Amino acid sequence: MKNRLALYCFYDRDGIVDDYVIYFLRELRKTVSKICCVVNGKLTDKGRKALEKCSGEVIERANEGLDAGAYAFFVKSRYDEIKSYDELIFCNNSFFGPLYPLADVFSEMDGREEHYDFWGMTIHPRAEGVIHKSQRLPYVNEHIQSYFIVFTKKVTNSEVFINFFRNLPEIHEFYEAVCLYELEITRALAGAGFTYGSLVRNDGLPQANSTILYPDILIREKKFPFIKRKVFIEDYSVFFDIGRAENAERCLDYVREHTQYDEGLVWQHILRTEKMSVLRQNLNLCYIPDDSEVRLPQPSGLKAAAVCYLESPSDADECVPFMGNAAGLADLYFVSGKKEALDAARKCAESLSLASAKFIPKPDRGGELSAWLIASAPLFGSYDCLCFVHGVKELHLRNAQMTHDCFRMFIGSMLFSGSYVRNVISLFESHPRLGLAVMPPLNFGPFYEKCGRMAPGTRDYLTDLLRALGIDAPFDEAPVAPAGGMFWCRTAALRKIFSRRWSYDDLPEEPLPEDGTIAHALELLPPFAAQAAGYYSAWIDPKSAASACLNNLYWIERKLSAKLSCTYGASGLRQLLRNIGSVRKQLSFRKRSFMKRLRGTWDAFSYARRHKALKRALEKDHEEFLEFLSGRKDLWDAEYYLRENPDIAETGLTPLEHYMAKGWLENRNPSEGLRTNVYLRVNPDCRLLGVSPLEHYYVCSRKRKVFRSYGELREYLSRNGVLILKISPRFDPEYYTERCRRKHGFLPEGFDPYIYYLEHGSDESVKPGPKFRVHRYLNRFPDIRTYGICPVAHYELIGRYL
């Protein structure tokens, strides 16, 4: 084996080292003499220990320059060491693998007739166009893709190699790294006469970016050993433009069926880092189980249950027959808050010979949510998978027929037939990472316009629930959530939801509004809990329903395409979206420009008037101003100012004149006790008025309390915050208490609205009163969140004077 040094660049936004990284490093160690991991950013303690165990050295550095910056850092600091190795490998954590032994890769490249001075896994061919302003040629030159490159000693010992990294410009974003590093290193070395090649030859590949677009072809036909992470997370339009967008799905299927690589390594990472809606789309996580009316035996290995909530006795006639489809395949449970509803269900079950069905009474509160969160909670510890359905109708729909049709679609997507139920259970058995199966969103009538939207109030409740339950999953605005509140789940996937002991008091009283309560947030919770537990969510639907859904989608697409293409003049989806975006951007820019000019004109007039008044006051009280400063060395210290700024002696100005004219604009500090940049952040009107902090402090402190730092402001609020809130017309304690109760579903013991708002007002988006726009205020003053200052108190002390 050649004496090889591998430089592995690692970055993770959370500092977590997933198992796919450990597997790669262990396989890499079989072919190299030493591995050095350069980490951009921070690592968790567990991650650091894992990397240290798999490599010879771990270096942590600031997250600067992306992987190109890490390579340059290592080359410049360890060049003498690099020259002692036969080969140098640059690689990073942007791919999964190897699917095939790396020893075979190196043997293949060493055995080729062509001798390469440097080589990679794939070569990107020349392409027309400019991808970033930093690109140095008017086209994308042919280049080795930089996720895995091998340099021979002939290259690493050359002046061209070391000078390239010594002169590498500062890199701030991905496309800068592509243009300044990936494109240029191939061009620089090839220009110096070095030869290059790749493991995968370009012949027969339909497009340049084959690692993303055709991973299954590369793996199956070219023995490509890696899968790029972008295969699973790239924008769906990239796949849509070139085919049926089944690339990621086919790739993972081939890995599972024809390689020894554990696909669980892929799932572990992408479920932790990516939105479930993106994964569902790119991996085509949609199953259409067979729904023909054939009774089949229960699948082995999984213990299943089906739970049905009945709101009224009339629900029994519709729900019990559907539950009967699961008889013999799952244990049956009926839950209700009304005795007469359970009696009706018992009678109907007897008529259908469902003798083993069990009936669970509960308090008549919380509807279908309390049925599975509270009444059915013990079942989640007794079964492997569970189906939950209910008889609640969408009464806000246009007519009775639509209400009935929607109900049958919801419950049918869960319990269509015996064969369907058997095959759904089989899905959980054959797909161990499947955690939640739900009906696809409805795409007709009143549901079409709501598809993929989340109400702001629901979003607030949901983020609070995720934080309170410790569910750590990427937040998704379009979660793969149960349509109509009905779902199949693997019970292990939802255990985090039951880490809290729910009570009926946690749920709001009915009737509920259409959206924006904790109840609506709880309906969206299951996919986040499943993802945090390491499971994915998918759509399921019977064949008959899927055909109707496909027909609806075709009708929608045909109508929209005809209208939009005619309006915006486009022949394809990408061009159509581009044209629509261009028009919207122009309209938005015009509106913003007009409002900005209008607002800017008024603000400029207002502050100019106040500036003149303030200057007149200072001229009138100039002697008093100087006397004030002479007794406040914590504000103005001439000796300190001269000592820290010796250059002002040449200006001919006195220290005070210099500070008020220029010094504060240059962020010079007038004393040890006053930091100019801090004062300007706490008092933004100081800069707007065009006066120095000393002048601002002198004038304003005679009318109100002025603060020199956020620490001073916090200390003041600890003593006087409650009094400020009590006299503020913008804080309504009863209103705030009710909003907190609605948002959290409960109030802490001994809840005091004044104290609670002072402590938590900066962290939450709960409105303190009907006339205070808390979101807008927090956006205007983002430092409030950073320093934990409640918005109303900030307004009364500072904001009202701006």
N, C-alpha and C positions, 0 to 999 in steps of 0.2 A: 504493500500500500504506500502511495506517495505521502510525503510529509505535508499535510494540508492544515491550514488555519481557517476556521469558519468564523465569520463575524455575523452574529444574528442580531438584527435590530428588532426590538420589541416595543410595542406601544399598546396600552389599553386604557380607556378613559377612566376606568375604576381601579386600575392597578392590579387587576385579577389575572392570574395565569391559569387559563383553562387547560384541560387535559390534552387537547389536540396539540398544544405547544410542547408539552412534556413528551408526548409520543414522537413528535418530529425530531426533537433534540436527541432522544435516545437512539433513533434510527440513524441520525446524522453522525453520532459518535462512532458508529461502526465503520465509517469511511474517512474520518478525519483524525488528526493528531490532537487538536485542541479546538474547543469552542469558546468564544468570548461573547457574552450577551451584553449589548449596549441598550440600556432601557431609556427611552424618552419619557420623562415624567416620573411619577412615583409608583412604587409597588406596595402591595400589602405585605405584611410579615410572612404570611403563608406563601405568597407568590415568590418572594425573594428566596425563601428556603427551597422551594421547588426548583427554581432556576439554578441556584447554586449546586443542587444535587445533580443536575443534568449537564452542567457545563463547568468548565474550568475556572471561569471568572465572570462576575456580574458587575457592570459599571452603570450606575444611575447618573443621569444628567438632566438638565432642564429640557423640557419638550420644545426644542427649537430646531427648525430646519428639516423636520420630518426624517425619513430614513436617510436621505442624502446628507443631512446635517450630521447624523450619527456616524455614517461612513467617513465623512470628512474629518470629524473629530478624532476618530480612531486612527486613521491613516496619518494625520499630522502629528499625533502624540506618540504613536507606536511604530513609526516607519522602520526603524532599525530591526525590530522584531519581525515585521512583515517580510523583510528581505531574506530572512533565514529559512523561510518555508518554500516548498516547491510550487505550491498553489495557494491562492487566497480565494475564499468563497464569501460573497456578499449575499445574504438572504434575510427575509423578514417574516413576520407572522401574518401575512396577508393571504395565506392559503392553508388548506388542509392536506394531509398526506404524511409520508409517501404511501401511495397505493401499491407500488411495486418497490422492491429493494433498491436503495440508492446505489448500492455496489454495482448493480446491473447497469445503471445509468452511466457511472464513471467508466465501467468496462467497455460499454458501447462507444463512448466518446474517445477513449484511448485507443480503441481498435479500428477506428475509421481511417481510411486512406488519407483524407484531408487532415492536415495538422492545423489546429486552431490555437492561436495565442490567447484568446479569451472566448468564452462561449456561455450560452444560457440555455434555458429550456425552450423558449420560443422567440421568434423574431417577428417584429411588427414591420410589414413591408412599407415602402414609401406610400404616402397618401397626400392628396392635395388639401390645402386649407391651413389656416392658422388657428390653433386651439387656445392660445393665450398671448397676451401682449409681450411676454418675455421671450417668445419663440424667436430664434435668430435667423431662421430661413423662412422663405415664403411658403414652405411645404414641410410636412412631417417626414424627415428622412428615415430610411430604413434603420432599425435599431434593435438591439437586444432588450427584451423587456426585463426590468431591473429587479424583479422579486427574487431571482436566483441567477447569479452570475459567477463564473469561475475565471480567475485570472492566473496565467502561468507566471513563473518567475521572470521570464523574459519581459513581461509587461510590468510587473510590480517593481522591478529594478530599474525601470526607465525613468528619465527625467519627465517625460510626457505624463506619466501616471501621477507622480507626486505633485507636479506643478498644477495638474488639473484640480486636485483637491485643495491645494494651497490657494488657488485663485477662484474657487467656487463661490459665486455670489451668495448673499444671504437669502434664504428661501423661507417664505411665509405660508404658502398654500400648496395644495396638491398639484395643480397644473403648472405652477412654477417649478416644482420638483421634476415633473415630466420634461419640461422644456429645457431647463438649465442643467439637469443631471442626466436623466435617462436618454434623451436624444443626443446630448452633447458628448457624453463619454464614449459612445460608440463612434461618433463622428471624429472625435479627437484622436482616439487610438487607431482607427482605420486610416485617418489622414497621415499618421506617422508610420504607416506601413505594416501594422499588425493585422493578422488575419482573424476572422471571427466566424462563428457558426452557431447552430442550435441543435438540440436533441431532436425536436420536432421539425421536420422539413415542411415548408409551406405548400408543397405540391398537393393538390386535391382539396385544399381547405377553401370553403366558399367565401370567407370574409377575413379581413385583417384581424379583428379583435376576437379571434377564435377561442381564447381561453374563457371568455365570458359567454359568447354566443353559441359555441358548439363544444361544450366540455365533454359531452358523451362520446362524440366522434374522436376527440383527442385521446380520451382514456381507453376507448374500445379499440380503435384502429391504429393509433400512434404510440400506445403505451406511455402516455403522458402521466407522470406520477403524482400530480397535484390537482386539487380543485380550488380555484380562486374563491375567496369569500364573496366576491361581488356576484357570483353566479346566483346566490340566494337573496341578495339585497339590492341589486341594481334596479333602477327605475323600470317598471314593467313595459313602458313604451319601447324600450330598447329591444326587448324580446318580441313584442307585438309586431314590430316593423318587419321582422324577417321570417315569421312563421307562426305556428300555433302556440308559441310561448310555453312549450313543454320541456324546455331545455333542462332546467334545474331538477324537475321531477324525474326525467329520464336518467340524468346523471346519478342521482341518489339511488335510483332503482338498480342501476348497473353496479354501483359500488356495493350495494347490499347483496346482490346475487352472484357477482363474479370476482370479488376481491376479498381479501382477509381483513380489510380496514373496517374498523368499528364505526358504523354510521352514527352511533351515539355520541361520538366525539364532535361531530358536526352539530347535532341537535343541542348538545350542552352549550355550545358557544352562541349559536344564533338565537336560541331562546332567551339567553341572558341579555343579549345586546340589541336585538332588533324588534321592531313592532310586529305584533302578531298579524295584523292586517296585511303587512308587506309579505310576510312568510306565507300566509294563506294564499295570497295572489300568485306569488312567484313559484311556489311549489304545488299549485293547483290542488290544495287540500279541500277537495270536494268529492264526496263519495255518493254514488247512486246505487244503494243495495237493491238486490232483486226483491220485488214486492209481489210476486205471483202467489196465489193462494194455495200454498203447499205446506203442510205441517211437517216440520223437521225436528229432530231431537235437539235437546238443549246442548249448546257447546260445552265441551269439557273444560275444566280449569277455572272458570270464572263464575262466581256466585252473584246473581243479579236480582234486582228488585225493581218494581214499578210502583210509583206513588201517585195517587190522583187526589187533588183537592176539589171538593164540591162546595160551591157557594150556596146552592139552593137545591131543594128536592128535584126540581125539573132537570138539573144537570145529570142526574143518574142515568136517565134513558139514553143520553148521547155518549156519556163517558164510559160507562161500564162495558158496552160491547167492544170499544177500542181496547180497554184494559184486558178484556178476554183474549185478545190476540197475543198477549204475553203469557197466558196461562201455560204452565208446563215448562216455560223458559225462564220465568222470573217469579219471585214471590210478589203477591199483590197486596197493596195497602190503600185504603181509602181514608182520607182525613177531612174533617169538617168542623166548623164551629156551631153547626146546627144539628140537633139530634134527629130532626125529621129528614134531613138530607142523608145522614148515615143510614137511617131506617129504609129510605127509598133505595139506596145503593145496595143494602143487604138483600132486599127483596129482589132487585134486578139480578144480583149476583147468583142468588139461588135459582132463578129461572134459567140462567145460563150454565148451571152446574159448576160454579166457581166456589166450591165449598171451602177451599183453603184460604180465601181472601180474609184479610184482617182489617178491623175498623178502629181508627184512632180519633177520639174526640179532642177538641182543643177549645180555648176561649174564642169567642167570636170577635177577634181583632187581628189586624195585620194581613188578612186575606191570604192569597197564595204564597206571599213571602214568608209569613210566619209558619205556613204549613211545612216548608222544607227547611227553613232556618232553625225552627224551634221544635215543632211537633215531630218532624222526621229526622232530627239531628242524630238520635241514637242509631238510626239505620246506616249512617255514613261510616260507622265503625264496624258494621256487621257484614257489609257486602263489598264486592270488588267493583261492580258498576251499578249504576242506578239511573232510572228514568223518572223524570218528574213532569206531570201534566196537570192541567186543571180545567175546570168548566167555566171559568170567568170569560165573559164575552166583551168584545171591544164595542161598548155601547155608544161611543162617540162617533161611530161610522155613519155613513149617509142614510142607510136604510137597513131593514131587518135582513134582507137577502145577503147583503155584503157582510153583515155581522156574522151570519150563520156560515157563509162560505169561508171567511177568515178563520173561524174557530175550527172548522173541519180541516183546513190546511195545516194549522198549527199542530193539532193533535195527531193528524194523519202523518205528518213528517216524523213523528216519534213512534207511533204504534199502528202503522198502516195495515199490516197483516201479520200472521204468524211467521211466514217466511221472511218478511222484512225485519221483524224483531230479532229473529234468529241470526240474520246476516249482520244486523247492527252489532249484536253482542260479539259476533265473530270478528268484526272490525277491531274492537277493543282487544280481542285475543291476538290477532295477527299484527296489530300495530301497537307495540308496547309504549310508544310515546304519545299516543292519542289520549288526551285528557278530557276533552269536551267536544260533544257533537251537537250542533244546533242547526236549525232551519235557515236557509239563505234568506237575506232580507227580501221582503215583498217588493215587487217592481211594477205595481199597477195602481190605478186609482189614487186615493189620498196618500198612499204609502210612498209613491214614487218621489214626491218632492221632499220627503223627510229622510230619504236614504242616505246614511253616512253622516248625519248631523247629530251633534250633542249640544243640548241646551247649556248655557253658561252656569246656571244654578246647579244642574246635575254634575257638571265638571268639578265645581267646588266641593260638593259633597263627596264625589268619588275620590278626589285627591286626598281629602282628609281621611277617608276610610282606608285607603291604601297605606297611608302613613301610620294610622293607628294599629292596623293589623300586621304591620311589618311585611307587607307584600311588595317585594322589590322587583318590578318588571317595567320595561319601557312604557311610558304613558302613550296611549293610542287613542286618537280622536275618533277612530272608526273601529272599535273593538269587535271581535268575532263573538258577539254576545247572543244569548238566547232570544230569538224572536218570539214574542208573545209570552215570554217567561217559561217556556218549556224546553227541556234539554235531556240528553243522555250524558252521563259523566263517569269517569273513573273516580271512585270516591277518594283515592289517595291524592288526586289532583286538587281537591277542594278543601283539604284539611286545614289550611291556613285560615279559611273563613271561620272555621269552628274553633280556632284558638281562642276566640272570644265567646263567652257564654251569653247568647242573645236572650233578651227578654221581650215580652210584648210591649213594654213601655218604650223600647228602642224604636218602635215603628209608629209613624204618625197615624192619627185617627182618620178614618174614611168619612166622606169620599175624598179621594186625592185629586189635586189638580192634574192636568194632562201631563205635565213635566215639571222638573226642577225641585224634587224633594229627595230625601235620603232613600226613600223607597225606590225611586227610579235609578239612583246610583247603585243600590244593592242588586238590581237586575243586571247591571253591567259588570259586576264584580267577578263572576266565575272565570272568564277568560284570563284576567290578570292573575288570579290565584293559581290557575292551572299553569300558566307560563312561569311564574315564580317557582313552582314546584318541579319544573323541568318537563312539562307536557305541552303539546300544541293543541290548538282548537281547530275544528274543521266543520264544513257544512255537510249535512246529509239530507237527502230527499228521495222519496220514491220515484220510480221511473215516470209514472203518469204525471206527477207534479213537475218533474224536471222538464218534461216535454212542453208543458204549458209555460213554464218559466222561459225556456228557450224561444218559444213563439213570441212571448211578450217582448223579450230583448230584441228580437229581430224587428218587430214592429216599431219599437222605440228608436232603434238605430236608423231604420229607413226614413222615418218621419224627421228625425233631427238632422240627418245627413242632407236630405233634400232641401230643408229650409236653410240650414247654416251654410251649406256649400254655395247655395244661390246667393245668400247675403254676403258672405265673406270671400267668395271666389276661390275655393280650394278644391283640389282633386284627391287629396289624401288626408288621413287623420292628423299626421304630424304637422302638415302645412296648415290645416284648418285650425288646430290649437294655437299655432304660432300667430296666425292672422288675428284670431280672437284676442289673444294676449296682447298683441300690438295695439289694437283698438282700445282695449280696456286701459292699457298703460297710458295711452295718450289722453284719454278722458280723465283718468285719475290724476295725471300730472297737471292738467289744466285746472282741475278743481283745487288741488293742493296749492298750486302757485297763486291762484286768486285768493284763497283763504289766508295764505301766508303773507301776501302783500297787505291785505286788509288788516290782519292782526298786527303785523309789523308796523304798519303806519300808526295805528292807535297806540301800541306800546311805546314806540319811539316818541310820539307826542307827549304821552303821559310822563315818561321818565325825563324827557328834556325839561318839562315844566318843573318837575320835582328837583331836578339837578340845579336849576337856576335858583329856586327857593332855598335850597340847602346851602349853596355857595353864598347867597346874600346873608344868611344867618351866620355863617362862619366868618365872613368879613366883619360883620357887626360885633361879634363876640370873640375877635381874634385874641385879645389879651387874656380873656377867660379861658380860651382853648389852650394857650401856652401854659397858663397857671395849672390847669387841669393835668396836662401831661407831666409837668415838673414834679407832681406828687404821685405819679403812677409809673414807677420803674418797671412794673410788670407789663405795661403797655409800650412805653417808649424809653429806651436806654441809648443815649447818643454814643457813649463810650463803646458799648457792645456793637452798635451799628458800624462805627468806624473800624473797630477791630476785625469784624467779620467781612467788611467791604473796604479794604484799603484803596481800591481804585477810585473811589469817589473824591479823594483829595484833589485830583487833577481837574475835576469838573468846575470848581469855583463856587459850588453850592454848599450851603450848610447841610449837615446830615439830615435834619428834619425836612428842609426844602427838597433835598434829593429824594428822600423816601416818598414824600407826598406827590412829587412830580413824576418820578420814574421807578423808584425802588419797589413799590408794591406791585407794579405791573410786571416786574422781572422776578416776582416771588421772593424778594429779599425780606428777611424777618426784622422787625423793628426792635425786638427784645427777645430774651430767652423765653418769656412767658406768652408770647403771641406769635403764632405761625401763620403767615400771610395766606398760604394756599388752603390751610384748614379753615381760616376765618371766611374766606371767599366761598368755600363750599357750604358752610353753615349759613352764611348770609349772602345769597346770590344777588340780592338787590344792590349790594355794594358795588359790584362791577357794572351793573346796569346804570347806576347813578353816576358812574365815572368819578368816584371819590375814593380816597385811600381808606383802609380799615380804621386808621386812627380818627379821621374826620367822621366816618360813619358811626363809630362807636360813641364819640363825644356827643353828636347830635341826637342819635337814636336812643341812647341810654337815659336821656332826660325825659323821654316820653314812654318808654317801655323797657322791659328786660331784654338785654342783648347778650348773646352767648359767643364765646371765642372758640369753642370746640364742641363736638357732639358729646364728649365726656362731661363737660360742664352742663350741657342741656339735660343729659340723663340724670345727673346728680340733683339738678333742680326739680325734675319731675318726680324723683323718688320722695321728695318732701312735699311738693305742692300739686302733684298730678291729679289727685282726686278732687281737690278744690277747683282746679281748672275745668275738669270735665263737668262738675256739678253746675257751674255757672255758664257753661257753653251751650248755646241754643242748638248746636249741631250734634250734641250727644243726647240721645233719648234712651234712658236706661231700660224702660219697659220694651221699647221697640227692639233694642239690642238683645235683651234677654230672650225675647221670642225668636229672633233670627238665629241666635245661638242654639236654642232648643231645637228648632226646625232643622238646622244644618247637621248637628251632631246626634240628634235623636234623644239626647239626655243632657242634663246639666250636672256638673260636679257638685259634690256635697259642699254646702256653705258658699255657693256661688254668689259673688259680689260683682255686678256688672262693671263698676268703676275700676276695681282692682284687676279684674280679668282682662278688661280692654287695655289697661296700661301695660299689662304683661304680654298680651297676645295680639294686640291690635295691629302690629306691624307684620305679623306672620300670616294672618288670615285675611280673607276678603269679605268678611261679614260687615254689612253696612251698620255704622253706629247710629244712624238716624235717617229718616226718609229724604232729607235734603242734602245729604253729603255723598258725593260721587267718589267712593273710596278707590275704585280701580283707576280712575283718571288721576286722582291725587297721588297715588303710589307710583304711577308711571311718570308723573312730573317730578317727583322727589324720590328717586330710587334709593338714596342713602338711608331713608327711613327704615327699610327692611334690614340693611346692613347693620345699623346701629340699634335696632330694636326700639324705635320711638313710635308711639301710637300716633296715627295721622291727625286726629282731632286736636290733641295737645300741640302738635307741631304747627297746625294751622293757626291756633289761637296765639301762639308765641311768635311765629315767624311768617307762616304762609299768608296770613291776612294782610300783611304789609307789602306784599309783592304785587 
